[in-house]
Amino acid sequence: MQPGQMAYDRAITVFSPDGRLFQVEYAREAVKRGTTTVGLKFKDGVALIVDKRIASRLIESRSIEKIFQIDEHIGCATSGLVADARVLVDHARVVSQINKVTYAEKVDIETLVKRLCDFKQNYTQYGGVRPFGTALLVAGVDDQGCHLYETDPSGALVSYKAGSIGAGKNAIIDVFEEEYKEGLTVDEAILLGLKALSKATEETLNTKAVEIGVVRVGENFRRLTDTEVEGYVKKLTA
C-alpha cells in the first residue's frame, strides 16, 4: 500500500481516492488464506468438497466443521474465518425457516443467497463493524434446478457450474477449465473435485481431512460418511 493510502484503511466507511474499500479487500485476503473448498454441479445435483487441513494428529477431525446443512435441500461449504461462517450459516437457517413458516414452502436457493449477501453487505457500510472474513459456496436444488453460488465478503454473489474458494483456487479453476463438462455423474464429479483438490494442495489427500457434501434432485442434502469418503479417495489414487 502507498503511504498516501494508509489513512483509508482505518474504517470500513471510507473510500480511498481510487474507489477502494480496503477493509473489504483485507477480508478477501482472509478467504484466500482459508481452507481449499470446491463445488461442482453434476447431472442431477451438486457436490461440495473441502480439505479441512488437520495440522496435528491430536485433533479430532470431526470437531472441525467446514460443510453445513442450511435446510433439507441446501448445504454450504466455507473458507476463511470459521466463527464468521457459523454466524452466517445460523442467519441463513433462520431465513430459510421463516420462509417455510410464512409461505409453507421451501425457500428458493437464489432468494436465500441474495438475503445472505444483503446481510453481508450491511457489514461493509456502517461504522463500528467489520466485514465477514469468510466466503461461502452454497449448493442446493429447487424447482428451478440445481444451483451453486459463491458469496463474497463484499456481499457479491456469482453462480457457477464449478467453482472454488480459499487457498489454491487458481490451480483448481485451471483443472475445471480443462476437464469439467456438463452432465457428469455424481461419482465423476466427486472424483474430479478430489483431483483438483489434490493438485491445489500438492500432496496426497488425507481421508480424515476431506469432507464431502452432496445434494440431489429428490433427496436431502447430506454429508458423506468417512467410509464413503475413503472409498472415493482410494479410487482417485488408484
C-alpha positions in Angstrom: 0.0 0.0 0.0 1.3 3.5 -0.8 2.0 5.9 2.1 -0.8 8.2 0.9 -3.4 5.4 1.1 -2.7 4.4 4.7 -5.4 6.6 6.2 -8.1 5.0 4.1 -7.9 1.5 5.7 -8.8 2.7 9.2 -12.6 2.5 8.8 -15.0 0.5 6.6 -17.0 3.6 5.6 -14.1 5.4 4.0 -13.4 5.0 0.3 -9.8 5.6 -1.0 -9.4 8.1 -3.8 -9.3 5.3 -6.3 -12.7 3.9 -5.1 -11.5 1.0 -3.0 -12.7 -0.2 0.4 -9.5 -1.7 1.9 -11.2 -3.5 4.8 -13.3 -5.5 2.3 -10.1 -6.3 0.4 -8.5 -7.5 3.6 -11.5 -9.7 4.3 -11.0 -11.3 0.8 -7.3 -12.0 1.8 -8.6 -13.9 4.9 -10.7 -16.0 2.5 -7.6 -16.6 0.2 -5.7 -18.0 3.2 -8.6 -20.3 4.2 -9.1 -24.0 3.5 -9.4 -25.1 0.0 -13.0 -25.6 -0.9 -14.6 -27.0 -4.1 -18.1 -27.1 -5.5 -19.3 -28.5 -8.8 -22.6 -29.4 -10.4 -23.3 -32.9 -11.8 -26.3 -34.3 -13.8 -28.9 -34.2 -11.1 -27.2 -32.4 -8.2 -24.3 -30.5 -6.7 -21.2 -31.7 -4.7 -19.2 -29.8 -2.2 -15.7 -30.9 -1.2 -13.4 -29.4 1.5 -9.9 -30.1 2.7 -10.0 -29.3 6.4 -6.2 -29.0 6.8 -5.8 -31.0 10.0 -2.5 -29.7 11.4 -1.9 -32.2 14.2 -2.8 -35.9 14.7 -4.0 -34.9 18.1 -7.0 -33.0 16.7 -10.4 -34.8 16.5 -11.2 -34.3 12.8 -15.0 -34.3 13.5 -14.7 -31.2 15.6 -13.6 -29.2 12.5 -16.8 -28.4 10.5 -16.5 -26.8 7.1 -19.7 -28.1 5.4 -23.0 -27.2 6.9 -26.6 -28.1 6.2 -28.9 -25.0 5.9 -32.2 -26.6 5.0 -33.2 -30.0 3.7 -32.3 -29.1 0.2 -29.5 -26.6 0.8 -25.9 -27.0 2.1 -22.8 -24.8 2.1 -19.1 -25.0 2.4 -16.9 -22.3 3.9 -13.5 -20.8 3.6 -12.0 -18.1 5.9 -12.8 -17.4 9.5 -14.9 -20.3 10.8 -16.6 -18.3 13.5 -17.8 -15.8 11.0 -19.1 -18.6 8.8 -21.1 -20.1 11.7 -22.9 -16.7 12.2 -23.8 -16.6 8.5 -25.0 -20.2 8.5 -27.2 -19.5 11.5 -28.7 -16.5 9.7 -29.3 -18.5 6.6 -31.1 -21.2 8.6 -33.3 -18.5 10.2 -34.2 -17.0 6.8 -35.0 -20.5 5.4 -37.3 -21.4 8.3 -39.1 -18.0 8.3 -39.8 -18.6 4.6 -41.1 -22.1 5.4 -43.4 -20.8 8.2 -44.6 -17.8 6.2 -45.2 -19.4 2.8 -45.4 -23.2 3.6 -42.8 -24.0 1.1 -39.0 -24.4 0.8 -37.0 -21.3 0.1 -35.6 -20.8 -3.4 -31.8 -21.0 -3.5 -31.3 -17.7 -5.2 -33.6 -15.9 -2.8 -31.7 -17.3 0.2 -28.3 -16.4 -1.2 -29.4 -12.9 -2.0 -30.8 -12.4 1.5 -27.5 -13.8 2.9 -25.5 -11.4 0.7 -27.7 -8.5 1.8 -26.7 -9.3 5.4 -23.0 -9.4 4.5 -23.3 -6.2 2.6 -24.6 -4.4 5.7 -21.3 -5.1 7.4 -19.4 -3.1 4.7 -21.5 0.0 5.0 -21.6 1.1 8.7 -19.0 2.2 11.2 -18.2 0.1 14.2 -18.4 -3.2 12.4 -16.1 -5.2 10.1 -16.8 -7.3 7.0 -17.3 -11.1 7.4 -13.9 -12.7 6.8 -15.4 -15.7 5.1 -16.8 -16.8 1.7 -19.4 -19.5 1.1 -20.2 -21.9 -1.6 -23.9 -22.5 -1.4 -25.3 -25.6 -3.1 -28.9 -26.6 -3.5 -31.8 -28.0 -5.6 -35.2 -26.4 -6.0 -37.9 -26.1 -8.7 -35.6 -24.1 -11.0 -32.9 -26.8 -10.9 -29.5 -27.3 -9.4 -27.6 -24.3 -8.1 -24.1 -23.4 -7.0 -23.4 -19.9 -5.7 -20.3 -18.2 -4.4 -20.7 -15.4 -1.9 -18.0 -12.8 -1.3 -17.2 -10.7 1.8 -18.5 -7.7 0.0 -21.9 -9.2 -0.5 -21.5 -10.0 -4.1 -22.7 -13.3 -5.5 -22.0 -15.4 -8.6 -23.5 -18.6 -9.9 -21.1 -21.3 -11.1 -21.1 -24.7 -12.8 -17.9 -25.4 -11.0 -16.0 -23.2 -8.6 -13.6 -22.9 -5.7 -12.7 -20.6 -2.8 -9.8 -20.5 -0.5 -6.1 -21.3 -0.9 -5.3 -23.0 -4.3 -8.3 -21.5 -6.0 -6.4 -20.8 -9.2 -5.0 -24.3 -9.6 -8.5 -25.8 -9.1 -10.1 -23.5 -11.6 -7.4 -24.5 -14.2 -8.3 -28.2 -13.7 -12.0 -27.4 -14.1 -11.4 -25.2 -17.2 -9.7 -28.2 -18.8 -11.7 -31.2 -17.6 -15.2 -30.1 -16.4 -18.1 -30.9 -18.6 -21.9 -30.8 -18.0 -23.8 -34.0 -17.4 -21.2 -35.7 -15.1 -22.4 -38.5 -12.8 -22.1 -37.9 -9.1 -19.1 -40.2 -8.9 -17.3 -38.4 -11.8 -18.0 -35.1 -10.3 -16.6 -36.1 -6.8 -13.5 -37.7 -8.4 -12.9 -34.6 -10.5 -13.3 -32.4 -7.4 -10.9 -34.5 -5.4 -8.4 -34.5 -8.3 -8.5 -30.7 -8.4 -8.2 -30.5 -4.6 -5.2 -32.8 -4.7 -3.5 -30.6 -7.4 -4.1 -27.5 -5.3 -2.7 -28.9 -2.1 0.2 -30.6 -3.9 0.1 -33.6 -1.6 -1.7 -36.8 -1.0 -5.2 -36.3 0.3 -5.8 -37.3 3.9 -9.1 -39.1 4.1 -9.8 -37.8 7.6 -9.3 -34.2 6.4 -11.6 -34.4 3.4 -15.3 -33.6 3.9 -17.9 -34.1 1.1 -21.5 -32.9 0.9 -24.0 -33.8 -1.8 -27.5 -32.7 -2.7 -29.5 -34.3 -5.4 -32.9 -33.9 -7.0 -35.5 -35.6 -4.9 -33.0 -36.2 -2.0 -32.0 -34.2 1.1 -28.6 -32.6 1.4 -26.2 -35.0 3.3 -22.6 -35.3 4.2 -20.9 -38.5 3.1 -19.7 -40.9 5.8 -16.0 -41.5 6.5 -16.2 -44.8 4.7 -17.7 -43.3 1.5 -15.1 -40.5 1.5 -12.3 -43.1 1.9 -13.7 -45.1 -1.0 -13.6 -42.0 -3.3 -10.0 -41.1 -2.3 -8.9 -44.7 -2.9 -10.5 -44.6 -6.4 -8.6 -41.4 -7.1 -5.2 -42.7 -6.0 -5.9 -46.0 -7.9 
